[in-house]
Amino acid sequence: MTVEAQQEPYGRHRGDARPGLFRRPDVLHQTPAYVDPGGAALMTETRTAVLQPTGRLNMVASPAFKNLVEETVASGQTRIVVDLGQVTFIDSSGLGALISALKATRQAGGDLRIADVPDQVMSVLRLTNLDRVLRVHPTVVDASRDW
């Protein structure tokens, strides 16, 4: 699933231009979604989902990301890997959305991991000590191992 942040016109009727929620059937609804070079299936459970926000994860995109996580957990996929490779910026709202997602998955008996974290996002995580709370992995495949 992908959350894309787009420039919104400011004004009274911003709701039509909010970031969309995109489902990635190639990642989420096929089993296995990821296969390592040796051919062993890494994500074979239907309880695992990969979410991929793009652009800026800020106060504009965070509500859509939170809703996406809530829908994903409600559908029974309680293990979530957030691929941050396409995120160029994160602010306190984005951090709050990640913590909210972590809380939602853990309350449902699952977990949340982040993968492919860019330098800018990693520096914010380190400054806020959230790199100790959120499990950071180099790739989505690595994050998908050993739940």
MODELLER restraints for C-alpha pairs under 7 A, 6 or more apart:
rsr = mdl.restraints
at = mdl.atoms
rsr.add(forms.Gaussian(group=physical.xy_distance, feature=features.Distance(at['CA:1:A'], at['CA:22:A']), mean=5.29, stdev=0.5))
rsr.add(forms.Gaussian(group=physical.xy_distance, feature=features.Distance(at['CA:1:A'], at['CA:23:A']), mean=4.09, stdev=0.5))
rsr.add(forms.Gaussian(group=physical.xy_distance, feature=features.Distance(at['CA:1:A'], at['CA:24:A']), mean=4.68, stdev=0.5))
rsr.add(forms.Gaussian(group=physical.xy_distance, feature=features.Distance(at['CA:1:A'], at['CA:50:A']), mean=6.47, stdev=0.5))
rsr.add(forms.Gaussian(group=physical.xy_distance, feature=features.Distance(at['CA:1:A'], at['CA:51:A']), mean=4.73, stdev=0.5))
rsr.add(forms.Gaussian(group=physical.xy_distance, feature=features.Distance(at['CA:1:A'], at['CA:52:A']), mean=5.91, stdev=0.5))
rsr.add(forms.Gaussian(group=physical.xy_distance, feature=features.Distance(at['CA:2:A'], at['CA:21:A']), mean=6.16, stdev=0.5))
rsr.add(forms.Gaussian(group=physical.xy_distance, feature=features.Distance(at['CA:2:A'], at['CA:22:A']), mean=4.90, stdev=0.5))
rsr.add(forms.Gaussian(group=physical.xy_distance, feature=features.Distance(at['CA:2:A'], at['CA:23:A']), mean=6.25, stdev=0.5))
rsr.add(forms.Gaussian(group=physical.xy_distance, feature=features.Distance(at['CA:2:A'], at['CA:24:A']), mean=6.86, stdev=0.5))
rsr.add(forms.Gaussian(group=physical.xy_distance, feature=features.Distance(at['CA:2:A'], at['CA:51:A']), mean=5.82, stdev=0.5))
rsr.add(forms.Gaussian(group=physical.xy_distance, feature=features.Distance(at['CA:2:A'], at['CA:52:A']), mean=4.59, stdev=0.5))
rsr.add(forms.Gaussian(group=physical.xy_distance, feature=features.Distance(at['CA:2:A'], at['CA:53:A']), mean=5.27, stdev=0.5))
rsr.add(forms.Gaussian(group=physical.xy_distance, feature=features.Distance(at['CA:3:A'], at['CA:19:A']), mean=6.57, stdev=0.5))
rsr.add(forms.Gaussian(group=physical.xy_distance, feature=features.Distance(at['CA:3:A'], at['CA:20:A']), mean=6.03, stdev=0.5))
rsr.add(forms.Gaussian(group=physical.xy_distance, feature=features.Distance(at['CA:3:A'], at['CA:21:A']), mean=5.18, stdev=0.5))
rsr.add(forms.Gaussian(group=physical.xy_distance, feature=features.Distance(at['CA:3:A'], at['CA:22:A']), mean=6.24, stdev=0.5))
rsr.add(forms.Gaussian(group=physical.xy_distance, feature=features.Distance(at['CA:3:A'], at['CA:52:A']), mean=6.38, stdev=0.5))
rsr.add(forms.Gaussian(group=physical.xy_distance, feature=features.Distance(at['CA:3:A'], at['CA:53:A']), mean=4.45, stdev=0.5))
rsr.add(forms.Gaussian(group=physical.xy_distance, feature=features.Distance(at['CA:3:A'], at['CA:54:A']), mean=6.12, stdev=0.5))
rsr.add(forms.Gaussian(group=physical.xy_distance, feature=features.Distance(at['CA:3:A'], at['CA:65:A']), mean=6.34, stdev=0.5))
rsr.add(forms.Gaussian(group=physical.xy_distance, feature=features.Distance(at['CA:4:A'], at['CA:19:A']), mean=5.47, stdev=0.5))
rsr.add(forms.Gaussian(group=physical.xy_distance, feature=features.Distance(at['CA:4:A'], at['CA:20:A']), mean=6.09, stdev=0.5))
rsr.add(forms.Gaussian(group=physical.xy_distance, feature=features.Distance(at['CA:4:A'], at['CA:53:A']), mean=6.00, stdev=0.5))
rsr.add(forms.Gaussian(group=physical.xy_distance, feature=features.Distance(at['CA:4:A'], at['CA:54:A']), mean=5.07, stdev=0.5))
rsr.add(forms.Gaussian(group=physical.xy_distance, feature=features.Distance(at['CA:4:A'], at['CA:55:A']), mean=6.62, stdev=0.5))
rsr.add(forms.Gaussian(group=physical.xy_distance, feature=features.Distance(at['CA:5:A'], at['CA:19:A']), mean=4.99, stdev=0.5))
rsr.add(forms.Gaussian(group=physical.xy_distance, feature=features.Distance(at['CA:5:A'], at['CA:54:A']), mean=6.43, stdev=0.5))
rsr.add(forms.Gaussian(group=physical.xy_distance, feature=features.Distance(at['CA:5:A'], at['CA:55:A']), mean=5.76, stdev=0.5))
rsr.add(forms.Gaussian(group=physical.xy_distance, feature=features.Distance(at['CA:5:A'], at['CA:56:A']), mean=6.12, stdev=0.5))
rsr.add(forms.Gaussian(group=physical.xy_distance, feature=features.Distance(at['CA:5:A'], at['CA:61:A']), mean=5.39, stdev=0.5))
rsr.add(forms.Gaussian(group=physical.xy_distance, feature=features.Distance(at['CA:6:A'], at['CA:19:A']), mean=5.98, stdev=0.5))
rsr.add(forms.Gaussian(group=physical.xy_distance, feature=features.Distance(at['CA:8:A'], at['CA:14:A']), mean=6.81, stdev=0.5))
rsr.add(forms.Gaussian(group=physical.xy_distance, feature=features.Distance(at['CA:8:A'], at['CA:17:A']), mean=5.85, stdev=0.5))
rsr.add(forms.Gaussian(group=physical.xy_distance, feature=features.Distance(at['CA:8:A'], at['CA:18:A']), mean=6.82, stdev=0.5))
rsr.add(forms.Gaussian(group=physical.xy_distance, feature=features.Distance(at['CA:19:A'], at['CA:61:A']), mean=6.07, stdev=0.5))
rsr.add(forms.Gaussian(group=physical.xy_distance, feature=features.Distance(at['CA:19:A'], at['CA:64:A']), mean=6.47, stdev=0.5))
rsr.add(forms.Gaussian(group=physical.xy_distance, feature=features.Distance(at['CA:21:A'], at['CA:68:A']), mean=6.90, stdev=0.5))
rsr.add(forms.Gaussian(group=physical.xy_distance, feature=features.Distance(at['CA:26:A'], at['CA:33:A']), mean=6.93, stdev=0.5))
rsr.add(forms.Gaussian(group=physical.xy_distance, feature=features.Distance(at['CA:27:A'], at['CA:33:A']), mean=5.09, stdev=0.5))
rsr.add(forms.Gaussian(group=physical.xy_distance, feature=features.Distance(at['CA:27:A'], at['CA:50:A']), mean=6.79, stdev=0.5))
rsr.add(forms.Gaussian(group=physical.xy_distance, feature=features.Distance(at['CA:28:A'], at['CA:49:A']), mean=5.70, stdev=0.5))
rsr.add(forms.Gaussian(group=physical.xy_distance, feature=features.Distance(at['CA:28:A'], at['CA:50:A']), mean=6.56, stdev=0.5))
rsr.add(forms.Gaussian(group=physical.xy_distance, feature=features.Distance(at['CA:31:A'], at['CA:44:A']), mean=5.39, stdev=0.5))
rsr.add(forms.Gaussian(group=physical.xy_distance, feature=features.Distance(at['CA:32:A'], at['CA:41:A']), mean=5.74, stdev=0.5))
rsr.add(forms.Gaussian(group=physical.xy_distance, feature=features.Distance(at['CA:32:A'], at['CA:42:A']), mean=6.91, stdev=0.5))
rsr.add(forms.Gaussian(group=physical.xy_distance, feature=features.Distance(at['CA:32:A'], at['CA:43:A']), mean=5.36, stdev=0.5))
rsr.add(forms.Gaussian(group=physical.xy_distance, feature=features.Distance(at['CA:32:A'], at['CA:44:A']), mean=4.79, stdev=0.5))
rsr.add(forms.Gaussian(group=physical.xy_distance, feature=features.Distance(at['CA:33:A'], at['CA:43:A']), mean=5.87, stdev=0.5))
rsr.add(forms.Gaussian(group=physical.xy_distance, feature=features.Distance(at['CA:34:A'], at['CA:41:A']), mean=6.44, stdev=0.5))
rsr.add(forms.Gaussian(group=physical.xy_distance, feature=features.Distance(at['CA:34:A'], at['CA:42:A']), mean=5.84, stdev=0.5))
rsr.add(forms.Gaussian(group=physical.xy_distance, feature=features.Distance(at['CA:34:A'], at['CA:43:A']), mean=5.85, stdev=0.5))
rsr.add(forms.Gaussian(group=physical.xy_distance, feature=features.Distance(at['CA:34:A'], at['CA:141:A']), mean=6.73, stdev=0.5))
rsr.add(forms.Gaussian(group=physical.xy_distance, feature=features.Distance(at['CA:35:A'], at['CA:41:A']), mean=4.80, stdev=0.5))
rsr.add(forms.Gaussian(group=physical.xy_distance, feature=features.Distance(at['CA:35:A'], at['CA:42:A']), mean=5.79, stdev=0.5))
rsr.add(forms.Gaussian(group=physical.xy_distance, feature=features.Distance(at['CA:36:A'], at['CA:42:A']), mean=6.93, stdev=0.5))
rsr.add(forms.Gaussian(group=physical.xy_distance, feature=features.Distance(at['CA:42:A'], at['CA:141:A']), mean=6.96, stdev=0.5))
rsr.add(forms.Gaussian(group=physical.xy_distance, feature=features.Distance(at['CA:42:A'], at['CA:144:A']), mean=6.46, stdev=0.5))
rsr.add(forms.Gaussian(group=physical.xy_distance, feature=features.Distance(at['CA:42:A'], at['CA:145:A']), mean=6.36, stdev=0.5))
rsr.add(forms.Gaussian(group=physical.xy_distance, feature=features.Distance(at['CA:43:A'], at['CA:144:A']), mean=6.29, stdev=0.5))
rsr.add(forms.Gaussian(group=physical.xy_distance, feature=features.Distance(at['CA:46:A'], at['CA:77:A']), mean=6.47, stdev=0.5))
rsr.add(forms.Gaussian(group=physical.xy_distance, feature=features.Distance(at['CA:47:A'], at['CA:76:A']), mean=5.97, stdev=0.5))
rsr.add(forms.Gaussian(group=physical.xy_distance, feature=features.Distance(at['CA:47:A'], at['CA:77:A']), mean=3.78, stdev=0.5))
rsr.add(forms.Gaussian(group=physical.xy_distance, feature=features.Distance(at['CA:47:A'], at['CA:78:A']), mean=5.50, stdev=0.5))
rsr.add(forms.Gaussian(group=physical.xy_distance, feature=features.Distance(at['CA:47:A'], at['CA:79:A']), mean=5.77, stdev=0.5))
rsr.add(forms.Gaussian(group=physical.xy_distance, feature=features.Distance(at['CA:48:A'], at['CA:77:A']), mean=5.25, stdev=0.5))
rsr.add(forms.Gaussian(group=physical.xy_distance, feature=features.Distance(at['CA:48:A'], at['CA:78:A']), mean=6.39, stdev=0.5))
rsr.add(forms.Gaussian(group=physical.xy_distance, feature=features.Distance(at['CA:48:A'], at['CA:79:A']), mean=4.51, stdev=0.5))
rsr.add(forms.Gaussian(group=physical.xy_distance, feature=features.Distance(at['CA:48:A'], at['CA:80:A']), mean=5.66, stdev=0.5))
rsr.add(forms.Gaussian(group=physical.xy_distance, feature=features.Distance(at['CA:49:A'], at['CA:77:A']), mean=6.04, stdev=0.5))
rsr.add(forms.Gaussian(group=physical.xy_distance, feature=features.Distance(at['CA:49:A'], at['CA:79:A']), mean=6.26, stdev=0.5))
rsr.add(forms.Gaussian(group=physical.xy_distance, feature=features.Distance(at['CA:49:A'], at['CA:80:A']), mean=4.88, stdev=0.5))
rsr.add(forms.Gaussian(group=physical.xy_distance, feature=features.Distance(at['CA:49:A'], at['CA:81:A']), mean=6.25, stdev=0.5))
rsr.add(forms.Gaussian(group=physical.xy_distance, feature=features.Distance(at['CA:50:A'], at['CA:80:A']), mean=5.81, stdev=0.5))
rsr.add(forms.Gaussian(group=physical.xy_distance, feature=features.Distance(at['CA:50:A'], at['CA:81:A']), mean=4.79, stdev=0.5))
rsr.add(forms.Gaussian(group=physical.xy_distance, feature=features.Distance(at['CA:50:A'], at['CA:82:A']), mean=5.83, stdev=0.5))
rsr.add(forms.Gaussian(group=physical.xy_distance, feature=features.Distance(at['CA:50:A'], at['CA:83:A']), mean=6.87, stdev=0.5))
rsr.add(forms.Gaussian(group=physical.xy_distance, feature=features.Distance(at['CA:51:A'], at['CA:81:A']), mean=6.25, stdev=0.5))
rsr.add(forms.Gaussian(group=physical.xy_distance, feature=features.Distance(at['CA:51:A'], at['CA:82:A']), mean=4.81, stdev=0.5))
rsr.add(forms.Gaussian(group=physical.xy_distance, feature=features.Distance(at['CA:51:A'], at['CA:83:A']), mean=6.06, stdev=0.5))
rsr.add(forms.Gaussian(group=physical.xy_distance, feature=features.Distance(at['CA:52:A'], at['CA:82:A']), mean=5.82, stdev=0.5))
rsr.add(forms.Gaussian(group=physical.xy_distance, feature=features.Distance(at['CA:52:A'], at['CA:83:A']), mean=4.84, stdev=0.5))
rsr.add(forms.Gaussian(group=physical.xy_distance, feature=features.Distance(at['CA:52:A'], at['CA:84:A']), mean=6.25, stdev=0.5))
rsr.add(forms.Gaussian(group=physical.xy_distance, feature=features.Distance(at['CA:53:A'], at['CA:84:A']), mean=6.43, stdev=0.5))
rsr.add(forms.Gaussian(group=physical.xy_distance, feature=features.Distance(at['CA:53:A'], at['CA:86:A']), mean=6.77, stdev=0.5))
rsr.add(forms.Gaussian(group=physical.xy_distance, feature=features.Distance(at['CA:53:A'], at['CA:87:A']), mean=6.38, stdev=0.5))
rsr.add(forms.Gaussian(group=physical.xy_distance, feature=features.Distance(at['CA:54:A'], at['CA:86:A']), mean=4.74, stdev=0.5))
rsr.add(forms.Gaussian(group=physical.xy_distance, feature=features.Distance(at['CA:54:A'], at['CA:87:A']), mean=4.80, stdev=0.5))
rsr.add(forms.Gaussian(group=physical.xy_distance, feature=features.Distance(at['CA:55:A'], at['CA:86:A']), mean=6.12, stdev=0.5))
rsr.add(forms.Gaussian(group=physical.xy_distance, feature=features.Distance(at['CA:55:A'], at['CA:87:A']), mean=4.66, stdev=0.5))
rsr.add(forms.Gaussian(group=physical.xy_distance, feature=features.Distance(at['CA:55:A'], at['CA:88:A']), mean=5.19, stdev=0.5))
rsr.add(forms.Gaussian(group=physical.xy_distance, feature=features.Distance(at['CA:55:A'], at['CA:89:A']), mean=6.80, stdev=0.5))
rsr.add(forms.Gaussian(group=physical.xy_distance, feature=features.Distance(at['CA:56:A'], at['CA:87:A']), mean=5.80, stdev=0.5))
rsr.add(forms.Gaussian(group=physical.xy_distance, feature=features.Distance(at['CA:56:A'], at['CA:88:A']), mean=5.59, stdev=0.5))
rsr.add(forms.Gaussian(group=physical.xy_distance, feature=features.Distance(at['CA:56:A'], at['CA:89:A']), mean=4.71, stdev=0.5))
rsr.add(forms.Gaussian(group=physical.xy_distance, feature=features.Distance(at['CA:56:A'], at['CA:90:A']), mean=6.02, stdev=0.5))
rsr.add(forms.Gaussian(group=physical.xy_distance, feature=features.Distance(at['CA:57:A'], at['CA:87:A']), mean=6.68, stdev=0.5))
rsr.add(forms.Gaussian(group=physical.xy_distance, feature=features.Distance(at['CA:57:A'], at['CA:89:A']), mean=6.09, stdev=0.5))
rsr.add(forms.Gaussian(group=physical.xy_distance, feature=features.Distance(at['CA:57:A'], at['CA:90:A']), mean=4.83, stdev=0.5))
rsr.add(forms.Gaussian(group=physical.xy_distance, feature=features.Distance(at['CA:57:A'], at['CA:91:A']), mean=6.83, stdev=0.5))
rsr.add(forms.Gaussian(group=physical.xy_distance, feature=features.Distance(at['CA:57:A'], at['CA:94:A']), mean=4.98, stdev=0.5))
rsr.add(forms.Gaussian(group=physical.xy_distance, feature=features.Distance(at['CA:58:A'], at['CA:90:A']), mean=5.65, stdev=0.5))
rsr.add(forms.Gaussian(group=physical.xy_distance, feature=features.Distance(at['CA:58:A'], at['CA:91:A']), mean=5.30, stdev=0.5))
rsr.add(forms.Gaussian(group=physical.xy_distance, feature=features.Distance(at['CA:58:A'], at['CA:93:A']), mean=5.38, stdev=0.5))
rsr.add(forms.Gaussian(group=physical.xy_distance, feature=features.Distance(at['CA:58:A'], at['CA:94:A']), mean=4.95, stdev=0.5))
rsr.add(forms.Gaussian(group=physical.xy_distance, feature=features.Distance(at['CA:59:A'], at['CA:93:A']), mean=5.12, stdev=0.5))
rsr.add(forms.Gaussian(group=physical.xy_distance, feature=features.Distance(at['CA:59:A'], at['CA:94:A']), mean=6.79, stdev=0.5))
rsr.add(forms.Gaussian(group=physical.xy_distance, feature=features.Distance(at['CA:62:A'], at['CA:93:A']), mean=6.18, stdev=0.5))
rsr.add(forms.Gaussian(group=physical.xy_distance, feature=features.Distance(at['CA:62:A'], at['CA:94:A']), mean=5.47, stdev=0.5))
rsr.add(forms.Gaussian(group=physical.xy_distance, feature=features.Distance(at['CA:62:A'], at['CA:97:A']), mean=5.78, stdev=0.5))
rsr.add(forms.Gaussian(group=physical.xy_distance, feature=features.Distance(at['CA:65:A'], at['CA:97:A']), mean=6.95, stdev=0.5))
rsr.add(forms.Gaussian(group=physical.xy_distance, feature=features.Distance(at['CA:66:A'], at['CA:97:A']), mean=5.76, stdev=0.5))
rsr.add(forms.Gaussian(group=physical.xy_distance, feature=features.Distance(at['CA:66:A'], at['CA:101:A']), mean=6.63, stdev=0.5))
rsr.add(forms.Gaussian(group=physical.xy_distance, feature=features.Distance(at['CA:69:A'], at['CA:101:A']), mean=6.08, stdev=0.5))
rsr.add(forms.Gaussian(group=physical.xy_distance, feature=features.Distance(at['CA:73:A'], at['CA:105:A']), mean=6.49, stdev=0.5))
rsr.add(forms.Gaussian(group=physical.xy_distance, feature=features.Distance(at['CA:78:A'], at['CA:105:A']), mean=5.30, stdev=0.5))
rsr.add(forms.Gaussian(group=physical.xy_distance, feature=features.Distance(at['CA:78:A'], at['CA:108:A']), mean=6.25, stdev=0.5))
rsr.add(forms.Gaussian(group=physical.xy_distance, feature=features.Distance(at['CA:78:A'], at['CA:109:A']), mean=6.73, stdev=0.5))
rsr.add(forms.Gaussian(group=physical.xy_distance, feature=features.Distance(at['CA:78:A'], at['CA:110:A']), mean=4.55, stdev=0.5))
rsr.add(forms.Gaussian(group=physical.xy_distance, feature=features.Distance(at['CA:78:A'], at['CA:111:A']), mean=6.56, stdev=0.5))
rsr.add(forms.Gaussian(group=physical.xy_distance, feature=features.Distance(at['CA:79:A'], at['CA:105:A']), mean=6.73, stdev=0.5))
rsr.add(forms.Gaussian(group=physical.xy_distance, feature=features.Distance(at['CA:79:A'], at['CA:110:A']), mean=4.94, stdev=0.5))
rsr.add(forms.Gaussian(group=physical.xy_distance, feature=features.Distance(at['CA:79:A'], at['CA:111:A']), mean=5.02, stdev=0.5))
rsr.add(forms.Gaussian(group=physical.xy_distance, feature=features.Distance(at['CA:79:A'], at['CA:112:A']), mean=5.98, stdev=0.5))
rsr.add(forms.Gaussian(group=physical.xy_distance, feature=features.Distance(at['CA:80:A'], at['CA:111:A']), mean=6.39, stdev=0.5))
rsr.add(forms.Gaussian(group=physical.xy_distance, feature=features.Distance(at['CA:80:A'], at['CA:112:A']), mean=4.81, stdev=0.5))
rsr.add(forms.Gaussian(group=physical.xy_distance, feature=features.Distance(at['CA:80:A'], at['CA:113:A']), mean=6.41, stdev=0.5))
rsr.add(forms.Gaussian(group=physical.xy_distance, feature=features.Distance(at['CA:81:A'], at['CA:112:A']), mean=5.81, stdev=0.5))
rsr.add(forms.Gaussian(group=physical.xy_distance, feature=features.Distance(at['CA:81:A'], at['CA:113:A']), mean=4.86, stdev=0.5))
rsr.add(forms.Gaussian(group=physical.xy_distance, feature=features.Distance(at['CA:81:A'], at['CA:114:A']), mean=5.59, stdev=0.5))
rsr.add(forms.Gaussian(group=physical.xy_distance, feature=features.Distance(at['CA:81:A'], at['CA:115:A']), mean=6.94, stdev=0.5))
rsr.add(forms.Gaussian(group=physical.xy_distance, feature=features.Distance(at['CA:81:A'], at['CA:140:A']), mean=6.81, stdev=0.5))
rsr.add(forms.Gaussian(group=physical.xy_distance, feature=features.Distance(at['CA:81:A'], at['CA:143:A']), mean=6.66, stdev=0.5))
rsr.add(forms.Gaussian(group=physical.xy_distance, feature=features.Distance(at['CA:82:A'], at['CA:113:A']), mean=6.21, stdev=0.5))
rsr.add(forms.Gaussian(group=physical.xy_distance, feature=features.Distance(at['CA:82:A'], at['CA:114:A']), mean=4.69, stdev=0.5))
rsr.add(forms.Gaussian(group=physical.xy_distance, feature=features.Distance(at['CA:82:A'], at['CA:115:A']), mean=6.14, stdev=0.5))
rsr.add(forms.Gaussian(group=physical.xy_distance, feature=features.Distance(at['CA:83:A'], at['CA:114:A']), mean=5.99, stdev=0.5))
rsr.add(forms.Gaussian(group=physical.xy_distance, feature=features.Distance(at['CA:83:A'], at['CA:115:A']), mean=4.93, stdev=0.5))
rsr.add(forms.Gaussian(group=physical.xy_distance, feature=features.Distance(at['CA:83:A'], at['CA:116:A']), mean=5.95, stdev=0.5))
rsr.add(forms.Gaussian(group=physical.xy_distance, feature=features.Distance(at['CA:83:A'], at['CA:140:A']), mean=6.41, stdev=0.5))
rsr.add(forms.Gaussian(group=physical.xy_distance, feature=features.Distance(at['CA:84:A'], at['CA:114:A']), mean=6.83, stdev=0.5))
rsr.add(forms.Gaussian(group=physical.xy_distance, feature=features.Distance(at['CA:84:A'], at['CA:115:A']), mean=6.06, stdev=0.5))
rsr.add(forms.Gaussian(group=physical.xy_distance, feature=features.Distance(at['CA:84:A'], at['CA:116:A']), mean=5.64, stdev=0.5))
rsr.add(forms.Gaussian(group=physical.xy_distance, feature=features.Distance(at['CA:84:A'], at['CA:117:A']), mean=5.21, stdev=0.5))
rsr.add(forms.Gaussian(group=physical.xy_distance, feature=features.Distance(at['CA:85:A'], at['CA:116:A']), mean=4.85, stdev=0.5))
rsr.add(forms.Gaussian(group=physical.xy_distance, feature=features.Distance(at['CA:85:A'], at['CA:117:A']), mean=5.60, stdev=0.5))
rsr.add(forms.Gaussian(group=physical.xy_distance, feature=features.Distance(at['CA:85:A'], at['CA:118:A']), mean=6.01, stdev=0.5))
rsr.add(forms.Gaussian(group=physical.xy_distance, feature=features.Distance(at['CA:89:A'], at['CA:120:A']), mean=6.77, stdev=0.5))
rsr.add(forms.Gaussian(group=physical.xy_distance, feature=features.Distance(at['CA:89:A'], at['CA:121:A']), mean=6.44, stdev=0.5))
rsr.add(forms.Gaussian(group=physical.xy_distance, feature=features.Distance(at['CA:90:A'], at['CA:121:A']), mean=6.10, stdev=0.5))
rsr.add(forms.Gaussian(group=physical.xy_distance, feature=features.Distance(at['CA:102:A'], at['CA:111:A']), mean=6.51, stdev=0.5))
rsr.add(forms.Gaussian(group=physical.xy_distance, feature=features.Distance(at['CA:102:A'], at['CA:112:A']), mean=5.27, stdev=0.5))
rsr.add(forms.Gaussian(group=physical.xy_distance, feature=features.Distance(at['CA:105:A'], at['CA:111:A']), mean=5.17, stdev=0.5))
rsr.add(forms.Gaussian(group=physical.xy_distance, feature=features.Distance(at['CA:105:A'], at['CA:112:A']), mean=6.35, stdev=0.5))
rsr.add(forms.Gaussian(group=physical.xy_distance, feature=features.Distance(at['CA:113:A'], at['CA:134:A']), mean=6.35, stdev=0.5))
rsr.add(forms.Gaussian(group=physical.xy_distance, feature=features.Distance(at['CA:113:A'], at['CA:135:A']), mean=5.10, stdev=0.5))
rsr.add(forms.Gaussian(group=physical.xy_distance, feature=features.Distance(at['CA:113:A'], at['CA:136:A']), mean=6.35, stdev=0.5))
rsr.add(forms.Gaussian(group=physical.xy_distance, feature=features.Distance(at['CA:113:A'], at['CA:143:A']), mean=6.30, stdev=0.5))
rsr.add(forms.Gaussian(group=physical.xy_distance, feature=features.Distance(at['CA:114:A'], at['CA:134:A']), mean=6.90, stdev=0.5))
rsr.add(forms.Gaussian(group=physical.xy_distance, feature=features.Distance(at['CA:114:A'], at['CA:135:A']), mean=6.13, stdev=0.5))
rsr.add(forms.Gaussian(group=physical.xy_distance, feature=features.Distance(at['CA:114:A'], at['CA:136:A']), mean=5.08, stdev=0.5))
rsr.add(forms.Gaussian(group=physical.xy_distance, feature=features.Distance(at['CA:114:A'], at['CA:137:A']), mean=6.18, stdev=0.5))
rsr.add(forms.Gaussian(group=physical.xy_distance, feature=features.Distance(at['CA:115:A'], at['CA:136:A']), mean=5.74, stdev=0.5))
rsr.add(forms.Gaussian(group=physical.xy_distance, feature=features.Distance(at['CA:115:A'], at['CA:137:A']), mean=4.63, stdev=0.5))
rsr.add(forms.Gaussian(group=physical.xy_distance, feature=features.Distance(at['CA:115:A'], at['CA:138:A']), mean=5.49, stdev=0.5))
rsr.add(forms.Gaussian(group=physical.xy_distance, feature=features.Distance(at['CA:115:A'], at['CA:139:A']), mean=5.10, stdev=0.5))
rsr.add(forms.Gaussian(group=physical.xy_distance, feature=features.Distance(at['CA:115:A'], at['CA:140:A']), mean=5.36, stdev=0.5))
rsr.add(forms.Gaussian(group=physical.xy_distance, feature=features.Distance(at['CA:115:A'], at['CA:143:A']), mean=6.36, stdev=0.5))
rsr.add(forms.Gaussian(group=physical.xy_distance, feature=features.Distance(at['CA:116:A'], at['CA:137:A']), mean=6.58, stdev=0.5))
rsr.add(forms.Gaussian(group=physical.xy_distance, feature=features.Distance(at['CA:116:A'], at['CA:138:A']), mean=4.98, stdev=0.5))
rsr.add(forms.Gaussian(group=physical.xy_distance, feature=features.Distance(at['CA:116:A'], at['CA:139:A']), mean=5.05, stdev=0.5))
rsr.add(forms.Gaussian(group=physical.xy_distance, feature=features.Distance(at['CA:116:A'], at['CA:140:A']), mean=6.92, stdev=0.5))
rsr.add(forms.Gaussian(group=physical.xy_distance, feature=features.Distance(at['CA:125:A'], at['CA:131:A']), mean=5.12, stdev=0.5))
rsr.add(forms.Gaussian(group=physical.xy_distance, feature=features.Distance(at['CA:137:A'], at['CA:143:A']), mean=5.41, stdev=0.5))
